[in-house]
Amino acid sequence: LSPFVYAQAGTVFDNQSGDNIALNKIFHPGPKILGFGIGVDYPLSSWGDISADIGYRYLQLPTKVPCDCSDEVPQRTAIYYNESHGVLLRLGVTF
């Protein structure tokens, strides 16, 4: 049985909002995923193992929405950011 810790950081690539993360905007709203956790790994054989972990994940996802209520074409749009915080329990098999 082997305990482990993990951390993850990433971004979301979407073709709807057109928003991309940039290093100079890392602390501003933008598409990002961050997480950390702890777990245990149990070897089943020389070619595979089973693991379980619990962790926290933060997501900030862009959503492009219309922001003008008029019927005039074209409607203006704006990008809003949905934030999500979650606790994850994962079970997995690694080969």
N, CA, C and O atoms as a printed pandas DataFrame, in Angstrom:
     atom_number atom_name residue_name chain_id  residue_number  x_coord  y_coord  z_coord
0              1         N          LEU        A               1    0.851   -1.184    0.000
1              2        CA          LEU        A               1    0.000    0.000    0.000
2              3         C          LEU        A               1    0.894    1.243    0.000
3              4         O          LEU        A               1    1.745    1.399    0.875
4              5         N          SER        A               2    0.700    2.111   -0.966
5              6        CA          SER        A               2    1.536    3.310   -1.095
6              7         C          SER        A               2    0.670    4.569   -1.073
7              8         O          SER        A               2   -0.159    4.761   -1.963
8              9         N          PRO        A               3    0.848    5.415   -0.083
9             10        CA          PRO        A               3    0.105    6.682   -0.077
10            11         C          PRO        A               3    0.709    7.680   -1.066
11            12         O          PRO        A               3    1.896    7.600   -1.382
12            13         N          PHE        A               4   -0.101    8.612   -1.549
13            14        CA          PHE        A               4    0.398    9.645   -2.454
14            15         C          PHE        A               4   -0.409   10.927   -2.278
15            16         O          PHE        A               4   -1.519   10.915   -1.746
16            17         N          VAL        A               5    0.165   12.016   -2.731
17            18        CA          VAL        A               5   -0.518   13.306   -2.819
18            19         C          VAL        A               5   -0.445   13.756   -4.275
19            20         O          VAL        A               5    0.462   13.359   -5.007
20            21         N          TYR        A               6   -1.394   14.576   -4.690
21            22        CA          TYR        A               6   -1.353   15.076   -6.058
22            23         C          TYR        A               6   -1.843   16.521   -6.103
23            24         O          TYR        A               6   -2.570   16.982   -5.223
24            25         N          ALA        A               7   -1.429   17.205   -7.136
25            26        CA          ALA        A               7   -1.892   18.556   -7.443
26            27         C          ALA        A               7   -2.039   18.642   -8.953
27            28         O          ALA        A               7   -1.281   18.011   -9.691
28            29         N          GLN        A               8   -2.994   19.408   -9.408
29            30        CA          GLN        A               8   -3.215   19.542  -10.840
30            31         C          GLN        A               8   -3.591   20.982  -11.169
31            32         O          GLN        A               8   -4.217   21.677  -10.369
32            33         N          ALA        A               9   -3.204   21.405  -12.342
33            34        CA          ALA        A               9   -3.549   22.728  -12.854
34            35         C          ALA        A               9   -3.719   22.594  -14.354
35            36         O          ALA        A               9   -2.970   21.875  -15.014
36            37         N          GLY        A              10   -4.701   23.286  -14.882
37            38        CA          GLY        A              10   -4.933   23.182  -16.307
38            39         C          GLY        A              10   -5.868   24.260  -16.807
39            40         O          GLY        A              10   -6.223   25.186  -16.077
40            41         N          THR        A              11   -6.258   24.129  -18.051
41            42        CA          THR        A              11   -7.168   25.070  -18.675
42            43         C          THR        A              11   -8.192   24.304  -19.487
43            44         O          THR        A              11   -8.068   23.096  -19.689
44            45         N          VAL        A              12   -9.196   25.012  -19.944
45            46        CA          VAL        A              12  -10.261   24.436  -20.758
46            47         C          VAL        A              12  -10.159   25.068  -22.140
47            48         O          VAL        A              12  -10.091   26.292  -22.261
48            49         N          PHE        A              13  -10.150   24.252  -23.169
49            50        CA          PHE        A              13  -10.158   24.753  -24.535
50            51         C          PHE        A              13  -11.567   24.553  -25.078
51            52         O          PHE        A              13  -12.018   23.421  -25.250
52            53         N          ASP        A              14  -12.257   25.656  -25.347
53            54        CA          ASP        A              14  -13.613   25.538  -25.889
54            55         C          ASP        A              14  -13.718   26.387  -27.143
55            56         O          ASP        A              14  -13.005   27.379  -27.293
56            57         N          ASN        A              15  -14.603   25.999  -28.036
57            58        CA          ASN        A              15  -14.762   26.728  -29.290
58            59         C          ASN        A              15  -16.016   27.599  -29.274
59            60         O          ASN        A              15  -16.396   28.131  -30.317
60            61         N          GLN        A              16  -16.669   27.761  -28.120
61            62        CA          GLN        A              16  -17.881   28.575  -28.044
62            63         C          GLN        A              16  -17.600   29.992  -27.566
63            64         O          GLN        A              16  -18.087   30.952  -28.163
64            65         N          SER        A              17  -16.821   30.136  -26.496
65            66        CA          SER        A              17  -16.585   31.473  -25.943
66            67         C          SER        A              17  -15.447   32.197  -26.643
67            68         O          SER        A              17  -15.449   33.426  -26.706
68            69         N          GLY        A              18  -14.479   31.465  -27.166
69            70        CA          GLY        A              18  -13.318   32.085  -27.782
70            71         C          GLY        A              18  -12.322   32.641  -26.785
71            72         O          GLY        A              18  -11.365   33.309  -27.176
72            73         N          ASP        A              19  -12.531   32.377  -25.498
73            74        CA          ASP        A              19  -11.630   32.884  -24.465
74            75         C          ASP        A              19  -10.511   31.876  -24.230
75            76         O          ASP        A              19  -10.745   30.668  -24.195
76            77         N          ASN        A              20   -9.307   32.381  -24.071
77            78        CA          ASN        A              20   -8.145   31.536  -23.807
78            79         C          ASN        A              20   -7.404   32.070  -22.594
79            80         O          ASN        A              20   -7.420   33.270  -22.322
80            81         N          ILE        A              21   -6.759   31.175  -21.871
81            82        CA          ILE        A              21   -5.972   31.593  -20.716
82            83         C          ILE        A              21   -4.634   32.140  -21.205
83            84         O          ILE        A              21   -4.099   31.698  -22.222
84            85         N          ALA        A              22   -4.116   33.094  -20.472
85            86        CA          ALA        A              22   -2.804   33.664  -20.781
86            87         C          ALA        A              22   -2.034   33.800  -19.480
87            88         O          ALA        A              22   -2.627   34.046  -18.429
88            89         N          LEU        A              23   -0.729   33.644  -19.540
89            90        CA          LEU        A              23    0.086   33.716  -18.329
90            91         C          LEU        A              23   -0.001   35.077  -17.643
91            92         O          LEU        A              23    0.107   35.156  -16.420
92            93         N          ASN        A              24   -0.195   36.142  -18.409
93            94        CA          ASN        A              24   -0.297   37.460  -17.780
94            95         C          ASN        A              24   -1.675   37.705  -17.156
95            96         O          ASN        A              24   -1.879   38.724  -16.497
96            97         N          LYS        A              25   -2.628   36.774  -17.358
97            98        CA          LYS        A              25   -3.963   36.895  -16.760
98            99         C          LYS        A              25   -4.271   35.721  -15.829
99           100         O          LYS        A              25   -5.440   35.405  -15.610
100          101         N          ILE        A              26   -3.249   35.074  -15.282
101          102        CA          ILE        A              26   -3.453   33.853  -14.508
102          103         C          ILE        A              26   -4.296   34.092  -13.251
103          104         O          ILE        A              26   -5.001   33.184  -12.811
104          105         N          PHE        A              27   -4.240   35.290  -12.664
105          106        CA          PHE        A              27   -5.011   35.579  -11.458
106          107         C          PHE        A              27   -6.294   36.353  -11.751
107          108         O          PHE        A              27   -6.944   36.844  -10.828
108          109         N          HIS        A              28   -6.661   36.466  -13.016
109          110        CA          HIS        A              28   -7.894   37.126  -13.431
110          111         C          HIS        A              28   -8.875   36.057  -13.911
111          112         O          HIS        A              28   -8.473   34.920  -14.158
112          113         N          PRO        A              29  -10.162   36.408  -14.046
113          114        CA          PRO        A              29  -11.116   35.408  -14.550
114          115         C          PRO        A              29  -10.671   34.844  -15.892
115          116         O          PRO        A              29  -10.236   35.580  -16.778
116          117         N          GLY        A              30  -10.784   33.545  -16.025
117          118        CA          GLY        A              30  -10.390   32.861  -17.247
118          119         C          GLY        A              30  -10.625   31.377  -17.106
119          120         O          GLY        A              30  -10.875   30.899  -15.999
120          121         N          PRO        A              31  -10.554   30.630  -18.195
121          122        CA          PRO        A              31  -10.796   29.186  -18.139
122          123         C          PRO        A              31   -9.660   28.463  -17.423
123          124         O          PRO        A              31   -8.547   28.376  -17.942
124          125         N          LYS        A              32   -9.946   27.944  -16.228
125          126        CA          LYS        A              32   -8.895   27.254  -15.475
126          127         C          LYS        A              32   -9.471   26.156  -14.599
127          128         O          LYS        A              32  -10.638   26.187  -14.209
128          129         N          ILE        A              33   -8.618   25.184  -14.301
129          130        CA          ILE        A              33   -8.942   24.063  -13.423
130          131         C          ILE        A              33   -7.771   23.888  -12.461
131          132         O          ILE        A              33   -6.616   23.830  -12.884
132          133         N          LEU        A              34   -8.071   23.804  -11.173
133          134        CA          LEU        A              34   -7.053   23.595  -10.147
134          135         C          LEU        A              34   -7.547   22.518   -9.192
135          136         O          LEU        A              34   -8.748   22.420   -8.943
136          137         N          GLY        A              35   -6.641   21.710   -8.654
137          138        CA          GLY        A              35   -7.053   20.679   -7.709
138          139         C          GLY        A              35   -5.886   20.119   -6.922
139          140         O          GLY        A              35   -4.723   20.282   -7.292
140          141         N          PHE        A              36   -6.225   19.452   -5.823
141          142        CA          PHE        A              36   -5.231   18.762   -5.010
142          143         C          PHE        A              36   -5.939   17.674   -4.222
143          144         O          PHE        A              36   -7.154   17.727   -4.031
144          145         N          GLY        A              37   -5.167   16.674   -3.759
145          146        CA          GLY        A              37   -5.767   15.589   -2.994
146          147         C          GLY        A              37   -4.743   14.608   -2.467
147          148         O          GLY        A              37   -3.537   14.758   -2.664
148          149         N          ILE        A              38   -5.269   13.590   -1.783
149          150        CA          ILE        A              38   -4.451   12.515   -1.219
150          151         C          ILE        A              38   -5.094   11.185   -1.578
151          152         O          ILE        A              38   -6.296   11.120   -1.839
152          153         N          GLY        A              39   -4.291   10.124   -1.591
153          154        CA          GLY        A              39   -4.833    8.819   -1.926
154          155         C          GLY        A              39   -3.897    7.691   -1.567
155          156         O          GLY        A              39   -2.817    7.900   -1.015
156          157         N          VAL        A              40   -4.342    6.472   -1.897
157          158        CA          VAL        A              40   -3.538    5.270   -1.690
158          159         C          VAL        A              40   -3.550    4.446   -2.970
159          160         O          VAL        A              40   -4.522    4.450   -3.726
160          161         N          ASP        A              41   -2.456    3.745   -3.193
161          162        CA          ASP        A              41   -2.271    2.916   -4.375
162          163         C          ASP        A              41   -1.936    1.505   -3.913
163          164         O          ASP        A              41   -1.057    1.320   -3.072
164          165         N          TYR        A              42   -2.636    0.504   -4.460
165          166        CA          TYR        A              42   -2.409   -0.887   -4.075
166          167         C          TYR        A              42   -2.045   -1.688   -5.319
167          168         O          TYR        A              42   -2.853   -1.776   -6.243
168          169         N          PRO        A              43   -0.841   -2.280   -5.368
169          170        CA          PRO        A              43   -0.451   -3.060   -6.546
170          171         C          PRO        A              43   -1.217   -4.382   -6.620
171          172         O          PRO        A              43   -1.245   -5.149   -5.658
172          173         N          LEU        A              44   -1.835   -4.636   -7.773
173          174        CA          LEU        A              44   -2.538   -5.900   -8.002
174          175         C          LEU        A              44   -1.603   -6.947   -8.590
175          176         O          LEU        A              44   -1.684   -8.128   -8.251
176          177         N          SER        A              45   -0.716   -6.505   -9.472
177          178        CA          SER        A              45    0.253   -7.393  -10.122
178          179         C          SER        A              45    1.391   -6.525  -10.643
179          180         O          SER        A              45    1.456   -5.332  -10.346
180          181         N          SER        A              46    2.283   -7.123  -11.416
181          182        CA          SER        A              46    3.399   -6.353  -11.971
182          183         C          SER        A              46    2.940   -5.404  -13.078
183          184         O          SER        A              46    3.683   -4.491  -13.439
184          185         N          TRP        A              47    1.742   -5.591  -13.624
185          186        CA          TRP        A              47    1.272   -4.766  -14.726
186          187         C          TRP        A              47    0.083   -3.874  -14.377
187          188         O          TRP        A              47   -0.405   -3.151  -15.246
188          189         N          GLY        A              48   -0.394   -3.901  -13.144
189          190        CA          GLY        A              48   -1.534   -3.048  -12.819
190          191         C          GLY        A              48   -1.724   -2.841  -11.335
191          192         O          GLY        A              48   -1.232   -3.613  -10.511
192          193         N          ASP        A              49   -2.439   -1.794  -11.011
193          194        CA          ASP        A              49   -2.749   -1.515   -9.611
194          195         C          ASP        A              49   -4.110   -0.837   -9.507
195          196         O          ASP        A              49   -4.697   -0.437  -10.512
196          197         N          ILE        A              50   -4.595   -0.716   -8.292
197          198        CA          ILE        A              50   -5.858   -0.047   -8.014
198          199         C          ILE        A              50   -5.558    1.107   -7.061
199          200         O          ILE        A              50   -4.718    0.982   -6.170
200          201         N          SER        A              51   -6.238    2.213   -7.250
201          202        CA          SER        A              51   -5.990    3.367   -6.391
202          203         C          SER        A              51   -7.303    4.037   -6.021
203          204         O          SER        A              51   -8.302    3.921   -6.731
204          205         N          ALA        A              52   -7.281    4.733   -4.903
205          206        CA          ALA        A              52   -8.416    5.523   -4.433
206          207         C          ALA        A              52   -7.863    6.828   -3.891
207          208         O          ALA        A              52   -6.833    6.850   -3.217
208          209         N          ASP        A              53   -8.558    7.912   -4.192
209          210        CA          ASP        A              53   -8.121    9.194   -3.647
210          211         C          ASP        A              53   -9.313   10.111   -3.435
211          212         O          ASP        A              53  -10.386    9.914   -4.007
212          213         N          ILE        A              54   -9.100   11.106   -2.609
213          214        CA          ILE        A              54  -10.100   12.137   -2.357
214          215         C          ILE        A              54   -9.404   13.473   -2.531
215          216         O          ILE        A              54   -8.251   13.641   -2.133
216          217         N          GLY        A              55  -10.107   14.420   -3.125
217          218        CA          GLY        A              55   -9.473   15.702   -3.381
218          219         C          GLY        A              55  -10.479   16.805   -3.630
219          220         O          GLY        A              55  -11.689   16.583   -3.643
220          221         N          TYR        A              56   -9.956   17.978   -3.825
221          222        CA          TYR        A              56  -10.730   19.185   -4.085
222          223         C          TYR        A              56  -10.440   19.642   -5.508
223          224         O          TYR        A              56   -9.300   19.567   -5.966
224          225         N          ARG        A              57  -11.477   20.119   -6.213
225          226        CA          ARG        A              57  -11.276   20.645   -7.558
226          227         C          ARG        A              57  -12.034   21.957   -7.716
227          228         O          ARG        A              57  -13.186   22.087   -7.304
228          229         N          TYR        A              58  -11.353   22.924   -8.325
229          230        CA          TYR        A              58  -11.926   24.237   -8.626
230          231         C          TYR        A              58  -11.929   24.418  -10.133
231          232         O          TYR        A              58  -10.909   24.209  -10.790
232          233         N          LEU        A              59  -13.075   24.806  -10.685
233          234        CA          LEU        A              59  -13.183   25.063  -12.115
234          235         C          LEU        A              59  -13.739   26.461  -12.326
235          236         O          LEU        A              59  -14.631   26.896  -11.598
236          237         N          GLN        A              60  -13.220   27.160  -13.311
237          238        CA          GLN        A              60  -13.748   28.452  -13.730
238          239         C          GLN        A              60  -13.922   28.356  -15.240
239          240         O          GLN        A              60  -12.946   28.386  -15.990
240          241         N          LEU        A              61  -15.178   28.238  -15.679
241          242        CA          LEU        A              61  -15.466   27.961  -17.075
242          243         C          LEU        A              61  -16.151   29.150  -17.737
243          244         O          LEU        A              61  -17.082   29.716  -17.164
244          245         N          PRO        A              62  -15.711   29.543  -18.935
245          246        CA          PRO        A              62  -16.337   30.663  -19.627
246          247         C          PRO        A              62  -17.649   30.256  -20.286
247          248         O          PRO        A              62  -17.784   29.141  -20.791
248          249         N          THR        A              63  -18.614   31.174  -20.275
249          250        CA          THR        A              63  -19.896   30.966  -20.939
250          251         C          THR        A              63  -20.223   32.229  -21.720
251          252         O          THR        A              63  -20.285   33.317  -21.148
252          253         N          LYS        A              64  -20.430   32.090  -23.015
253          254        CA          LYS        A              64  -20.766   33.232  -23.856
254          255         C          LYS        A              64  -22.285   33.361  -23.899
255          256         O          LYS        A              64  -22.979   32.425  -24.295
256          257         N          VAL        A              65  -22.798   34.519  -23.491
257          258        CA          VAL        A              65  -24.247   34.720  -23.429
258          259         C          VAL        A              65  -24.608   36.047  -24.094
259          260         O          VAL        A              65  -23.807   36.982  -24.105
260          261         N          PRO        A              66  -25.842   36.123  -24.658
261          262        CA          PRO        A              66  -26.296   37.410  -25.192
262          263         C          PRO        A              66  -26.521   38.396  -24.049
263          264         O          PRO        A              66  -27.054   38.012  -23.008
264          265         N          CYS        A              67  -26.132   39.646  -24.218
265          266        CA          CYS        A              67  -26.312   40.636  -23.155
266          267         C          CYS        A              67  -27.185   41.797  -23.595
267          268         O          CYS        A              67  -27.301   42.779  -22.862
268          269         N          ASP        A              68  -27.810   41.719  -24.782
269          270        CA          ASP        A              68  -28.682   42.775  -25.275
270          271         C          ASP        A              68  -30.080   42.200  -25.440
271          272         O          ASP        A              68  -30.243   41.150  -26.061
272          273         N          CYS        A              69  -31.081   42.860  -24.901
273          274        CA          CYS        A              69  -32.456   42.351  -24.971
274          275         C          CYS        A              69  -33.207   42.858  -26.192
275          276         O          CYS        A              69  -34.376   42.519  -26.371
276          277         N          SER        A              70  -32.576   43.650  -27.027
277          278        CA          SER        A              70  -33.279   44.181  -28.191
278          279         C          SER        A              70  -33.377   43.124  -29.281
279          280         O          SER        A              70  -32.642   42.136  -29.287
280          281         N          ASP        A              71  -34.303   43.358  -30.198
281          282        CA          ASP        A              71  -34.478   42.447  -31.333
282          283         C          ASP        A              71  -33.601   42.839  -32.513
283          284         O          ASP        A              71  -33.656   42.201  -33.564
284          285         N          GLU        A              72  -32.799   43.874  -32.350
285          286        CA          GLU        A              72  -31.912   44.326  -33.411
286          287         C          GLU        A              72  -30.814   43.296  -33.644
287          288         O          GLU        A              72  -30.285   42.708  -32.701
288          289         N          VAL        A              73  -30.489   43.094  -34.877
289          290        CA          VAL        A              73  -29.407   42.166  -35.218
290          291         C          VAL        A              73  -28.164   42.996  -35.493
291          292         O          VAL        A              73  -28.324   44.041  -36.124
292          293         N          PRO        A              74  -26.979   42.665  -35.105
293          294        CA          PRO        A              74  -26.625   41.502  -34.299
294          295         C          PRO        A              74  -26.714   41.802  -32.800
295          296         O          PRO        A              74  -26.499   42.931  -32.360
296          297         N          GLN        A              75  -27.028   40.788  -32.052
297          298        CA          GLN        A              75  -27.043   40.924  -30.602
298          299         C          GLN        A              75  -25.615   40.932  -30.093
299          300         O          GLN        A              75  -24.748   40.245  -30.633
300          301         N          ARG        A              76  -25.375   41.720  -29.044
301          302        CA          ARG        A              76  -24.056   41.716  -28.429
302          303         C          ARG        A              76  -23.963   40.531  -27.474
303          304         O          ARG        A              76  -24.973   40.063  -26.950
304          305         N          THR        A              77  -22.757   40.057  -27.256
305          306        CA          THR        A              77  -22.541   38.945  -26.326
306          307         C          THR        A              77  -21.473   39.339  -25.314
307          308         O          THR        A              77  -20.678   40.251  -25.541
308          309         N          ALA        A              78  -21.480   38.633  -24.204
309          310        CA          ALA        A              78  -20.476   38.836  -23.164
310          311         C          ALA        A              78  -20.059   37.473  -22.636
311          312         O          ALA        A              78  -20.806   36.501  -22.748
312          313         N          ILE        A              79  -18.873   37.404  -22.064
313          314        CA          ILE        A              79  -18.390   36.157  -21.474
314          315         C          ILE        A              79  -18.505   36.263  -19.962
315          316         O          ILE        A              79  -17.957   37.174  -19.342
316          317         N          TYR        A              80  -19.225   35.319  -19.385
317          318        CA          TYR        A              80  -19.338   35.207  -17.936
318          319         C          TYR        A              80  -18.604   33.946  -17.501
319          320         O          TYR        A              80  -18.438   33.016  -18.291
320          321         N          TYR        A              81  -18.170   33.914  -16.261
321          322        CA          TYR        A              81  -17.402   32.776  -15.763
322          323         C          TYR        A              81  -18.173   32.067  -14.662
323          324         O          TYR        A              81  -18.501   32.665  -13.637
324          325         N          ASN        A              82  -18.459   30.796  -14.878
325          326        CA          ASN        A              82  -19.122   29.965  -13.880
326          327         C          ASN        A              82  -18.051   29.312  -13.026
327          328         O          ASN        A              82  -17.149   28.655  -13.548
328          329         N          GLU        A              83  -18.146   29.489  -11.716
329          330        CA          GLU        A              83  -17.198   28.867  -10.791
330          331         C          GLU        A              83  -17.836   27.647  -10.154
331          332         O          GLU        A              83  -19.015   27.654   -9.801
332          333         N          SER        A              84  -17.047   26.615  -10.015
333          334        CA          SER        A              84  -17.508   25.378   -9.393
334          335         C          SER        A              84  -16.437   24.884   -8.429
335          336         O          SER        A              84  -15.254   24.843   -8.767
336          337         N          HIS        A              85  -16.860   24.511   -7.234
337          338        CA          HIS        A              85  -15.979   23.940   -6.220
338          339         C          HIS        A              85  -16.518   22.550   -5.911
339          340         O          HIS        A              85  -17.726   22.385   -5.741
340          341         N          GLY        A              86  -15.661   21.560   -5.837
341          342        CA          GLY        A              86  -16.144   20.215   -5.574
342          343         C          GLY        A              86  -15.145   19.343   -4.852
343          344         O          GLY        A              86  -13.932   19.542   -4.932
344          345         N          VAL        A              87  -15.690   18.368   -4.143
345          346        CA          VAL        A              87  -14.887   17.328   -3.506
346          347         C          VAL        A              87  -15.072   16.071   -4.343
347          348         O          VAL        A              87  -16.202   15.670   -4.626
348          349         N          LEU        A              88  -13.976   15.452   -4.737
349          350        CA          LEU        A              88  -14.019   14.276   -5.603
350          351         C          LEU        A              88  -13.502   13.050   -4.877
351          352         O          LEU        A              88  -12.484   13.110   -4.187
352          353         N          LEU        A              89  -14.196   11.953   -5.031
353          354        CA          LEU        A              89  -13.726   10.647   -4.584
354          355         C          LEU        A              89  -13.527    9.823   -5.842
355          356         O          LEU        A              89  -14.474    9.597   -6.595
356          357         N          ARG        A              90  -12.304    9.374   -6.074
357          358        CA          ARG        A              90  -12.002    8.618   -7.288
358          359         C          ARG        A              90  -11.504    7.227   -6.931
359          360         O          ARG        A              90  -10.755    7.044   -5.971
360          361         N          LEU        A              91  -11.930    6.258   -7.717
361          362        CA          LEU        A              91  -11.428    4.886   -7.653
362          363         C          LEU        A              91  -10.965    4.535   -9.057
363          364         O          LEU        A              91  -11.656    4.838  -10.030
364          365         N          GLY        A              92   -9.812    3.903   -9.176
365          366        CA          GLY        A              92   -9.325    3.617  -10.511
366          367         C          GLY        A              92   -8.377    2.446  -10.581
367          368         O          GLY        A              92   -7.808    2.013   -9.579
368          369         N          VAL        A              93   -8.224    1.946  -11.790
369          370        CA          VAL        A              93   -7.286    0.865  -12.086
370          371         C          VAL        A              93   -6.263    1.417  -13.069
371          372         O          VAL        A              93   -6.632    2.044  -14.061
372          373         N          THR        A              94   -4.986    1.191  -12.802
373          374        CA          THR        A              94   -3.907    1.647  -13.669
374          375         C          THR        A              94   -3.192    0.436  -14.252
375          376         O          THR        A              94   -2.852   -0.504  -13.534
376          377         N          PHE        A              95   -2.966    0.469  -15.568
377          378        CA          PHE        A              95   -2.256   -0.628  -16.241
378          379         C          PHE        A              95   -0.892   -0.174  -16.673
379          380         O          PHE        A              95   -0.138   -0.952  -17.258
